[in-house]
Amino acid sequence: MDVDLGTLTPKHCYNLMVSTIVPRPIALVTTLDAEGRTNAAPFSFFNAMGQDPPLLAFAVEARGPGAVKDTLDNVRARKEFTIGLVDEAMAEKMNVCAIDFPPGVDELAEAKLTAAPSRQIAVPRIAECPIAWECRLHTIVETGPDRGVVLGRAVHFHARDGLIDQTKFYVDTPALRLIGRMHGRSWYARTSDRFEMPRIAVADWPARKAERDRGR
């Protein structure tokens, strides 16, 4: 099967993307609106985009034609936000934040999550997240009048006690017990099923290649 994506509706393109580009990490983004009210929403079109400067990116789609999501409005106005990572323990609370509440509703209160003060920005982070990044807006790539890709420069990092070696900055990644988005609307994945495959140095490749070819 091969498909010319230009012949598909946006919904069909979305179905193909979210069912094949998996698992996707989840950014639980907090922002402040014009009245200073906290908004929280999860986004799975999310990843790291560079380390110098440290950039994180997430994509905001629209509620509907002409209906901008609160997160994008708030980032455009305030130019700062936090990104929290989601572990198994807070999965259901993250799901509450995904409810399509009307503007002005405090998703943290609805989900019984805790707002904690950030160090360098006004937007609070979520205390229950094992990892949180404070970000200032770097760029918004406008992909339409009611949607965009937000790139934020991370300026401060928070981690739950015991997860980071503070000398070498090694992270106990398995202890994070993060979850990711899978196919459809309701499927998620745990990150507890892993395998190790060291990267091959170019100097080692001839011997490895010869060994592989002998094993045919």
C-alpha positions in Angstrom: 0.0 0.0 0.0 1.2 3.5 -0.8 -0.7 6.7 -0.2 -0.4 10.2 -1.7 -1.0 12.2 1.5 -2.3 15.1 -0.6 -5.4 13.1 -1.4 -6.3 12.5 2.2 -8.3 14.5 4.7 -6.4 15.9 7.7 -8.2 13.4 9.9 -7.0 10.5 7.8 -3.4 11.9 7.8 -3.7 12.2 11.6 -4.8 8.6 11.9 -1.8 7.4 10.0 0.6 9.6 12.0 -0.5 8.8 15.5 -0.8 5.0 14.8 2.6 4.7 13.3 4.9 7.2 14.9 5.0 5.5 18.3 5.7 5.6 21.1 5.6 9.3 21.6 6.7 11.1 24.8 4.1 13.2 26.5 4.7 16.9 27.4 2.3 18.1 30.2 2.5 21.8 29.5 1.5 24.5 31.9 0.9 28.1 30.9 -0.8 31.2 32.4 -3.6 33.1 30.8 -4.1 36.9 30.7 -5.8 36.8 34.2 -3.0 34.7 35.7 -4.9 31.4 35.8 -3.0 28.2 35.3 -3.7 26.0 32.3 -2.4 22.5 31.9 -2.7 20.3 28.8 -0.8 17.2 27.5 0.8 17.1 24.0 2.3 14.0 22.4 3.7 15.7 19.3 6.7 16.5 21.5 10.4 16.0 21.6 13.9 17.5 22.3 15.2 19.5 19.3 18.8 20.4 20.4 21.2 20.8 23.3 23.0 24.1 22.5 20.7 25.9 23.1 18.6 23.3 24.9 15.4 23.3 22.9 12.1 21.4 23.5 9.3 21.5 20.9 5.6 20.5 20.9 2.9 21.0 18.4 -0.5 22.5 19.2 -3.4 21.5 16.9 -6.7 23.4 16.9 -9.9 22.6 18.8 -11.7 23.2 15.5 -11.7 25.7 12.6 -10.8 29.1 14.0 -10.6 27.7 17.6 -7.1 28.2 19.0 -6.2 26.1 22.0 -5.6 27.9 25.3 -2.0 26.7 25.4 -1.0 28.4 22.2 -2.8 31.6 23.0 -1.1 31.7 26.4 2.4 31.0 25.0 1.9 33.7 22.4 1.0 36.2 25.1 3.3 35.2 28.0 6.2 33.7 26.0 7.0 31.1 28.7 5.8 27.7 29.9 6.8 24.6 31.7 7.0 21.0 30.4 6.5 18.2 32.8 7.1 14.5 31.9 4.4 12.0 32.9 5.0 8.8 34.8 2.8 5.8 35.4 1.6 7.1 38.8 0.1 10.3 37.4 -1.2 8.9 34.1 -4.9 9.2 35.1 -4.4 12.8 36.3 -2.7 13.6 33.0 -5.8 12.2 31.3 -8.0 14.6 33.2 -5.9 17.5 31.9 -6.7 16.3 28.4 -10.4 16.9 28.8 -11.7 19.7 26.5 -12.6 22.1 29.3 -13.8 25.6 28.4 -11.3 28.5 28.8 -10.6 29.5 32.4 -11.0 26.1 34.0 -8.0 25.1 36.2 -7.1 21.7 35.0 -4.6 21.2 37.9 -7.5 21.6 40.3 -9.7 19.3 38.4 -7.0 16.6 38.2 -5.9 17.2 41.9 -2.3 18.1 40.7 -0.2 20.5 42.6 1.2 23.8 41.2 4.8 24.4 42.4 6.7 27.6 41.9 9.2 27.8 39.1 12.6 29.4 39.7 13.1 31.6 36.6 9.6 32.1 35.1 6.2 33.0 36.4 4.4 29.9 35.2 4.2 27.2 37.8 5.4 23.7 37.2 3.5 20.5 38.3 5.0 19.1 41.5 4.0 15.5 40.8 6.0 15.3 37.5 9.2 13.4 38.0 10.9 15.8 35.6 10.0 19.4 34.7 11.6 22.0 32.4 11.1 25.7 32.7 11.1 27.2 29.2 11.1 30.6 27.6 9.7 30.9 24.1 12.3 30.6 21.3 10.1 30.4 18.2 6.6 29.6 17.1 6.4 28.0 13.7 3.0 29.0 12.5 1.6 26.0 10.7 -1.9 27.6 10.3 -4.0 30.5 11.8 -5.0 28.3 14.7 -2.1 25.9 15.2 1.7 26.0 15.5 4.9 24.2 16.6 6.3 25.8 19.8 10.0 25.7 20.4 11.1 26.7 23.9 14.5 27.3 25.3 14.8 25.3 28.5 16.2 27.6 31.3 15.7 25.5 34.4 15.4 21.8 35.2 13.6 20.1 38.1 13.9 16.4 39.1 12.5 14.3 41.8 15.0 13.6 44.5 17.2 10.5 43.9 16.9 10.4 40.1 20.0 12.4 39.1 23.7 11.9 39.9 24.6 15.5 40.7 28.3 15.0 39.8 28.1 13.6 36.3 24.4 14.4 35.6 23.6 10.8 34.9 19.9 10.1 35.1 18.3 6.9 36.5 16.0 6.7 33.5 14.4 3.4 34.4 13.4 4.9 37.7 11.4 7.6 35.9 8.8 5.0 34.8 7.6 7.4 32.1 4.7 6.6 29.7 4.2 7.4 26.1 1.4 7.7 23.6 0.6 4.8 21.3 -2.1 4.3 18.6 -5.6 5.7 18.6 -7.1 7.8 21.3 -6.7 5.5 24.3 -3.5 3.5 24.0 -0.3 4.2 26.0 3.0 2.4 26.5 5.3 2.0 29.5 9.0 2.5 29.2 9.9 -0.5 31.4 10.4 -2.9 28.5 13.9 -2.1 27.2 16.8 -3.6 25.4 20.4 -2.4 25.1 22.2 -2.1 21.7 25.5 -0.2 21.9 26.3 2.1 18.9 29.0 0.7 16.6 32.2 2.7 16.1 33.3 3.2 12.5 36.7 1.6 13.3 34.9 -1.6 14.5 32.6 -1.9 11.6 34.8 -3.9 9.2 35.3 -6.7 11.7 31.6 -6.6 12.7 30.6 -6.7 9.1 32.8 -9.6 8.3 31.4 -11.5 11.3 27.9 -10.8 10.1 28.6 -12.0 6.6 30.2 -15.2 7.8 27.0 -15.9 9.8 24.7 -15.8 6.7 
